[in-house]
Amino acid sequence: MTALLLTAMQRQALLLSLGALLLLALRPLLLKRLGARATYAAWLLLPALLATPLPPRLDAQPLPVFVTATELARSAAAPLLTAPPPDAAWPSLLLAAWLGGAALVLSLQTLRQWRLSRHGARLPAGTSPALVGLWRPRVALPADFEARFSPEERQLILAHEDVHRARHDNAWNMLACLLTAVHWWNPLAWLAARRMQADQELACDAVVLDRQPGALAAYTRALLAAHDLAPHGAPLASRWGSTHPLVERIAMLNRPHRLSRCSGAALAAGLLALAGIAYAAQGDAQRPANGPMVELKLDMSYRTGNADASDTQTIKSTLRVHLGERAVLMLNGRPDTPTPEQIAVAIVARDLGDDKIDLRTEVSKGGLSNVVSRPRLITRNGTKALIEQGRDDPVASEHLSIAITPTLLGDSQPAAQPGTR
């Protein structure tokens, strides 16, 4: 389970990094050609990419072929087969550090949000006006709001916060907070969150000035008056002042862009295409090769006990699978009902060319997710390969022997039903 969760989180980290790099590279072009509103909308690509592993993939990964032994004497409970130390400890330590860092970041963000929320609708002087909260957000104003801004500037600031409310920007800020917490070690996640929130402010500026085109001078004065306001640092707070460079923000006010329907449709199509490519690429990476098949002659023996009393179980089977398809040979249990004594060997065969076959195996005990070793063998077509694993103990020894003879078959060979004896 640890290995599966760690693999999923690593895939999410790769998708987030690739998406962030792409958006950060395209951001100057998007701002120049399509404007702030389109650039802010383009950040939807990140959650879309992170969701691509979730939908089912038809025919992308066939079900593994299971071969189980039945009506065999049950072996006495034996110690777990010896596993290489890195496989046993390192993934668990890495996952614990990852989740611990995420919990710490979430705790700090929660504390910042609580400190801001306890002020209510009136914030300390010298801080930025903000839309605070998620379900029923409220506009919180600093104590010196009336003294710092003119009536016209105050009206524009409130209009800016109303745009945040209408767009549910605090919900997107919460999503950014969660992603940076999960990927706390990734600087691209933090940089992407900062740029997304900066574009959020630019997009709100554009909406307000689009509705009030004659208010450009007053809007600029309001930004200049707020340049020294203290930020809140809370995740659920869409604020008037921001960490965005003031010069660039004012420059964007003088470059209004109206996003046409054609441009909006093109942007949406581009985002969907990128997400589709990521979805297809992950499916292709998991898809076994079509066409050629391999015949696997399997002979598995598992012995437990000592010199006075021992128990040996064997299973022999011949099955045919596609190259790259996962086959599982199992003793003492079924896939849906694992037992503590269950021994399973998963095999994936790949053709290396030059009459060589790569056999990648996973040995597990007590359930398919409890992998104790991953032997890899390279043998020739039709040549037996042998895996032997175990340990000698005066009280309870154990020994696992797996003989695998792979034979490449033609494309027209049908898959045979696996049998046991």
C-alpha positions in Angstrom: 0.0 0.0 0.0 2.9 2.4 0.8 4.5 1.8 -2.5 1.3 2.3 -4.4 0.5 5.6 -2.6 4.1 6.8 -3.1 3.9 6.0 -6.8 0.6 7.9 -7.1 2.1 11.0 -5.3 5.2 10.9 -7.5 3.0 10.9 -10.6 1.0 13.9 -9.3 4.3 15.7 -8.6 5.5 15.1 -12.2 2.2 16.3 -13.7 2.1 19.4 -11.5 5.7 20.3 -12.4 5.2 19.8 -16.1 2.0 21.9 -16.0 3.6 24.7 -13.9 6.6 24.9 -16.2 4.4 25.1 -19.3 2.1 27.8 -17.8 5.0 29.9 -16.4 6.7 29.8 -19.8 3.5 30.8 -21.7 2.3 33.4 -19.2 4.0 36.4 -20.7 2.6 35.5 -24.2 -0.9 34.9 -22.8 -0.9 38.2 -20.9 0.2 40.1 -24.1 -2.1 38.3 -26.6 -5.2 37.3 -24.6 -5.1 39.5 -21.5 -5.3 38.9 -17.7 -8.7 37.1 -17.7 -7.6 34.5 -20.2 -4.3 34.0 -18.4 -6.0 33.5 -15.0 -8.4 31.0 -16.7 -5.4 29.1 -18.1 -4.4 28.0 -14.6 -7.3 25.6 -14.8 -4.8 23.4 -16.7 -3.1 22.4 -13.4 -6.1 20.7 -11.7 -7.1 19.2 -15.1 -3.7 17.6 -15.4 -3.8 16.3 -11.8 -7.1 14.7 -12.5 -6.0 12.8 -15.6 -5.0 9.6 -13.7 -8.5 9.3 -12.2 -10.8 8.4 -15.2 -10.9 4.7 -16.1 -8.9 3.5 -19.1 -10.7 1.1 -21.3 -8.4 -1.7 -22.6 -5.4 0.2 -21.3 -4.3 -2.4 -18.8 -5.7 -5.9 -18.9 -6.6 -7.7 -15.8 -3.7 -9.8 -14.5 -3.8 -13.5 -15.2 -4.1 -15.3 -11.9 -3.0 -19.0 -11.3 -3.9 -20.3 -7.9 -3.2 -23.6 -6.2 -6.2 -25.4 -4.7 -6.7 -28.4 -2.4 -3.1 -28.2 -1.0 -2.1 -28.7 2.5 -1.7 -25.4 4.3 1.7 -24.6 5.6 2.4 -23.5 9.1 2.8 -19.8 9.6 6.3 -18.8 8.6 8.3 -15.7 9.0 8.1 -13.2 6.1 10.6 -13.9 3.3 13.6 -11.8 3.7 13.4 -8.5 1.7 16.1 -6.2 0.7 16.4 -3.4 3.3 15.9 -0.5 0.9 12.6 -1.9 -0.4 11.3 -2.4 3.2 12.2 0.9 4.9 13.0 3.6 2.4 9.5 4.0 0.8 7.8 4.2 4.3 10.3 6.8 5.5 9.9 8.9 2.4 6.1 8.7 2.5 6.1 9.6 6.2 8.3 12.7 5.6 6.1 13.7 2.6 2.9 13.5 4.6 4.5 15.1 7.7 5.6 18.1 5.7 2.1 18.4 4.2 0.5 18.3 7.7 2.9 21.0 9.0 2.1 23.3 6.0 -1.6 22.8 6.4 -1.4 23.5 10.2 0.5 26.8 9.5 -2.0 27.9 6.9 -4.9 27.1 9.2 -3.3 29.2 12.0 -2.9 32.1 9.6 -6.5 31.9 8.5 -7.7 31.7 12.1 -5.6 34.8 13.0 -7.2 36.8 10.2 -10.7 35.5 10.8 -10.7 36.5 14.5 -10.5 40.2 13.5 -14.0 40.0 12.0 -15.0 42.7 9.5 -12.5 45.3 10.9 -8.8 44.7 10.3 -5.9 46.5 11.9 -4.7 49.7 10.3 -2.1 49.3 7.6 -3.4 46.1 6.3 -5.0 45.3 2.9 -8.8 45.2 2.4 -9.7 41.6 1.7 -12.6 39.2 0.9 -12.3 36.6 3.8 -13.9 33.2 4.0 -15.2 30.5 1.8 -18.9 29.6 2.2 -20.1 33.1 3.1 -17.2 35.4 2.4 -17.3 38.9 3.8 -15.3 42.0 2.9 -13.0 43.0 5.8 -11.7 46.6 5.8 -8.8 48.0 7.7 -9.4 50.6 10.4 -7.8 53.4 8.3 -9.7 52.5 5.1 -11.6 55.8 5.0 -8.6 57.9 5.8 -6.3 56.2 3.3 -8.7 56.1 0.2 -11.0 58.7 -1.3 -14.7 57.8 -1.8 -14.2 57.0 -5.5 -11.2 54.8 -4.6 -13.2 53.0 -1.9 -16.0 52.3 -4.4 -13.5 50.8 -6.8 -11.9 48.6 -4.1 -15.3 47.3 -3.0 -16.1 46.6 -6.7 -12.8 44.7 -7.0 -13.7 42.5 -4.0 -17.2 41.9 -5.4 -15.6 40.4 -8.5 -13.6 38.1 -6.2 -16.8 37.0 -4.6 -18.6 36.5 -7.9 -15.8 34.3 -9.2 -15.4 32.3 -6.0 -11.7 33.1 -6.0 -11.3 32.0 -2.4 -12.3 28.4 -3.5 -9.4 28.5 -6.0 -7.1 29.9 -3.4 -8.0 27.0 -1.1 -7.2 24.5 -3.9 -3.8 26.2 -4.4 -3.2 26.0 -0.7 -3.9 22.3 -0.7 -1.7 21.7 -3.7 1.2 23.6 -2.1 0.7 21.7 1.1 0.9 18.3 -0.6 3.8 19.4 -2.8 5.5 21.5 -0.1 9.0 20.4 -1.2 8.4 21.5 -4.8 9.4 25.1 -5.5 7.4 25.0 -8.8 4.2 24.5 -6.7 4.8 27.6 -4.6 5.9 29.7 -7.6 2.8 28.6 -9.6 0.5 29.5 -6.6 2.0 33.0 -6.4 1.7 33.6 -10.1 -1.9 32.3 -10.1 -2.9 34.6 -7.4 -1.2 37.5 -9.1 -3.1 36.8 -12.3 -6.2 36.6 -10.1 -5.7 40.2 -9.1 -5.0 41.3 -12.7 -8.2 39.6 -13.9 -10.3 41.4 -11.3 -8.6 44.7 -12.3 -9.6 44.0 -15.9 -13.2 43.2 -15.0 -13.7 46.3 -12.9 -12.2 48.7 -15.5 -14.2 46.9 -18.3 -17.3 47.9 -16.4 -16.1 51.4 -15.4 -13.7 52.4 -18.2 -13.5 56.0 -17.1 -12.1 55.1 -13.6 -8.6 54.3 -14.8 -7.0 57.3 -13.1 -8.8 56.7 -9.7 -8.0 53.0 -9.9 -4.3 53.7 -10.4 -4.3 56.1 -7.5 -5.9 53.4 -5.3 -3.2 51.0 -6.2 -0.5 53.5 -5.4 -2.1 54.3 -2.1 -2.1 50.6 -1.2 1.5 49.8 -2.2 2.8 49.7 1.4 -0.2 47.7 3.0 0.8 44.6 4.9 -0.4 41.3 3.3 -2.4 38.8 5.3 -0.8 35.6 4.2 -4.0 33.6 4.9 -5.1 31.2 2.2 -8.8 32.2 2.1 -8.3 35.9 1.6 -8.6 37.6 -1.8 -7.0 41.0 -1.1 -6.7 44.4 -2.8 -3.0 44.7 -2.3 -0.9 41.9 -3.6 2.7 40.7 -4.0 2.4 41.3 -7.7 4.9 43.9 -9.0 3.1 47.3 -8.8 4.7 48.6 -12.1 3.5 45.5 -14.0 0.0 45.7 -12.5 -0.4 49.4 -13.4 1.0 48.7 -16.9 -1.7 46.0 -17.4 -4.4 48.6 -16.6 -3.3 50.5 -19.7 -3.6 47.4 -21.9 -7.2 46.3 -21.8 -8.1 43.1 -23.6 -11.6 41.9 -24.4 -11.6 38.2 -24.6 -13.7 37.3 -27.7 -15.7 34.1 -28.0 -13.3 32.7 -30.6 -10.3 33.4 -28.3 -12.1 31.9 -25.3 -13.1 28.8 -27.3 -9.5 28.4 -28.6 -8.1 28.7 -25.1 -10.6 26.1 -23.8 -9.8 23.8 -26.7 -6.1 24.2 -26.0 -6.4 23.3 -22.3 -8.6 20.3 -23.1 -6.1 19.1 -25.7 -3.2 19.3 -23.3 -5.2 17.4 -20.6 -6.1 14.8 -23.2 -2.5 14.4 -24.3 -1.5 13.9 -20.7 -4.3 11.3 -20.2 -3.3 9.4 -23.4 0.4 9.5 -22.5 -0.2 7.9 -19.2 -2.4 5.2 -20.8 0.3 4.5 -23.4 2.9 4.2 -20.6 0.8 1.5 -18.9 -0.3 -0.3 -22.0 1.4 -3.6 -22.7 2.6 -4.3 -26.2 0.0 -5.7 -28.6 0.5 -8.7 -30.8 3.3 -11.0 -29.7 2.6 -13.4 -26.9 4.8 -15.4 -24.6 4.3 -18.8 -23.1 5.4 -19.1 -19.5 6.1 -22.6 -18.1 6.0 -22.1 -14.3 7.2 -24.5 -11.5 6.9 -23.0 -8.0 7.8 -24.8 -4.8 7.5 -23.4 -1.2 9.0 -25.3 1.7 8.6 -24.5 5.4 9.6 -26.2 8.6 12.8 -27.8 9.9 14.7 -31.0 9.6 12.2 -32.8 11.9 9.0 -31.7 10.2 8.6 -29.8 7.0 5.8 -29.0 4.5 6.3 -28.5 0.8 3.7 -27.0 -1.6 4.1 -27.0 -5.3 2.3 -25.6 -8.3 3.0 -26.1 -12.0 1.3 -24.3 -14.8 1.7 -23.2 -18.4 0.0 -20.0 -19.5 0.1 -17.6 -22.4 0.0 -13.9 -22.0 0.8 -10.8 -24.1 4.3 -9.4 -23.7 4.0 -6.7 -20.9 0.9 -8.3 -19.4 1.0 -9.2 -15.7 0.6 -12.8 -14.7 0.4 -13.9 -11.0 1.2 -17.3 -9.6 -0.3 -17.8 -6.1 -0.3 -20.3 -3.2 -2.5 -20.3 -0.1 -5.3 -17.9 -1.0 -7.1 -16.0 -3.7 -6.6 -12.4 -4.9 -9.8 -11.2 -3.2 -9.2 -13.1 0.1 -5.5 -12.9 1.1 -4.2 -14.9 4.0 -1.1 -14.4 6.2 0.5 -17.5 4.5 -0.3 -16.4 1.0 2.7 -16.5 -1.4 2.3 -14.8 -4.8 4.7 -14.2 -7.6 3.8 -11.6 -10.3 5.7 -11.9 -13.6 5.9 -9.4 -16.5 7.8 -10.6 -19.6 9.3 -8.3 -22.2 11.1 -9.0 -25.4 14.6 -7.4 -25.4 15.4 -8.6 -28.9 18.4 -10.7 -29.9 16.5 -13.8 -28.6 16.6 -12.3 -25.0 13.6 -12.0 -22.6 13.4 -9.7 -19.6 11.5 -11.3 -16.7 10.5 -8.8 -14.0 9.0 -10.4 -10.9 7.5 -9.4 -7.6 7.4 -11.8 -4.7 4.8 -11.0 -2.0 3.5 -12.6 1.1 0.2 -12.0 3.0 -1.3 -10.0 0.1 -0.4 -8.7 -3.3 0.6 -5.3 -1.9 3.1 -6.7 0.6 6.0 -7.0 -1.8 9.1 -8.5 -0.2 11.4 -8.6 -3.2 11.6 -7.8 -6.9 14.0 -10.2 -8.7 14.8 -9.4 -12.3 16.1 -12.0 -14.7 17.2 -11.9 -18.3 17.2 -15.2 -20.1 17.1 -16.5 -23.6 14.0 -17.6 -25.5 13.1 -21.1 -24.3 15.7 -21.2 -21.5 14.7 -21.9 -17.9 15.4 -19.1 -15.4 15.4 -19.9 -11.7 14.6 -17.8 -8.6 15.5 -19.1 -5.2 14.8 -17.2 -2.0 14.5 -18.0 1.7 16.5 -18.5 4.8 17.7 -21.3 7.0 16.6 -21.3 10.7 16.9 -24.1 13.2 13.3 -23.5 14.3 11.5 -22.5 11.2 13.2 -22.3 7.8 11.6 -21.4 4.5 12.6 -21.8 0.9 10.9 -20.5 -2.2 11.9 -21.8 -5.7 10.4 -20.5 -8.9 11.4 -21.9 -12.3 10.3 -19.9 -15.3 10.7 -21.0 -18.9 9.6 -18.3 -21.4 8.9 -19.0 -25.0 7.9 -16.3 -27.5 4.9 -17.1 -29.6 3.6 -15.7 -32.9 0.9 -13.0 -33.2 -1.8 -15.5 -34.2 -1.4 -17.7 -31.1 -4.6 -17.5 -28.9 -4.3 -17.2 -25.2 -4.6 -20.4 -23.4 -6.6 -20.8 -20.2 -4.3 -21.2 -17.3 -4.5 -24.5 -15.4 -3.3 -26.0 -12.2 -2.3 -29.3 -11.0 
